[in-house]
């Protein structure tokens, strides 16, 4: 019998790849998606499609309105930065940072994992392209794992030793894409854009699109996701 | 100008006292309450009343339906244990334990604190009466604090060093009550019962009522909160 794992699934490229890696390691997948008031709600529909394609055992979407706190371009009504180079993105912490987002997500994944008696949690964080996000770094993931093993009934009673898997943490975007393609991820189902149009087509200019398109170019592939007409989808 | 602090406010006796201690230390209070699908929703109304009495600057209630995970008497449809002695409660982890609850609550408090540029978070956990809850122990709180300081933009950039205050962690229930009375907490506004009647009157028999009543007795006080007729509210 395969072991259960909770996978945080956002609908983006990274979490889809992280989930595919979990599946390739023989885990039975329990997907957790968070509806946190993000502006790009197409993400959640993408998470559903990606989960179906990956054959997840169960898919839970939790609603939690982080807009009550304010202060992020991803949830509040401020402009998403456009047309920045990868170098510009890497200087400082982006304004699209959501306060304590991965901590909130991992905490919810921990509660779900404990309920399922699942010792393994997968998160698609990446310290290469998202060097500006403190909660994407290995030292953060390790500190969360240590805390998690002090936090729960299952770990304290010795029934579960939690492991937070961050299989993408040291990969470049091109490496992530190549790994996902090997594992059969359909990137046409994933969505990364911070500012898609009403049809769901990506803008091609926000930080997430810029990183994604550069990754496909470096991997020598064409991104199968939809972009607005005129967007340079490199090949 | 007083410094802001995020206080987790449940409507119970402990969190009201923790908040009053924060106020006595000169903090400006930003209350965070969680509507997590708990059966005793009177808690949330109590949190509102307690916050008003304490003069909080702002009160936010976040909804997050932890029932999606199942598995706790406090959120699911299973029986709340009744008429257990304090000794019985102290053996093992209670079934009223909510998976990763304090981790979820502290994570949300962290996000709120970062948004407010508040370095201080108060939580009313207690390791004496709740020895069965792993996420009420000092070593857990320390591990969370360490993780929090690796998790956020504000801490990584050196603008905030987060402190998780758990001022009740080593106090008995009677000591908590005496401290709260000194600080002017109106315990008549607080609610602890896991199984109140529709009017909000406490059952007097669940673990929370048993601990609370024993604490008032030991402090030589009468609990001003409403109980069902016939309940032994010791004096």
Interface residues (C-beta under 8 A of the other chain):
Chain A: X60 X62 X63 X64 X65 X66 X68 X69 X70 X71 X93 X97 X98 X99 X100 X101 X102 X103 X104 X106 X107 X108 X110 X111 X112 X114 X115 X134 X135 X137 X139 X140 X143 X144 X146 X147 X148 X150 X151 X152 X153 X155 X156 X157
Chain B: X60 X62 X63 X64 X65 X66 X68 X69 X70 X71 X93 X97 X98 X99 X100 X101 X102 X103 X104 X106 X107 X108 X110 X111 X112 X114 X115 X134 X135 X137 X139 X140 X143 X144 X146 X147 X148 X150 X151 X152 X153 X155 X156 X157
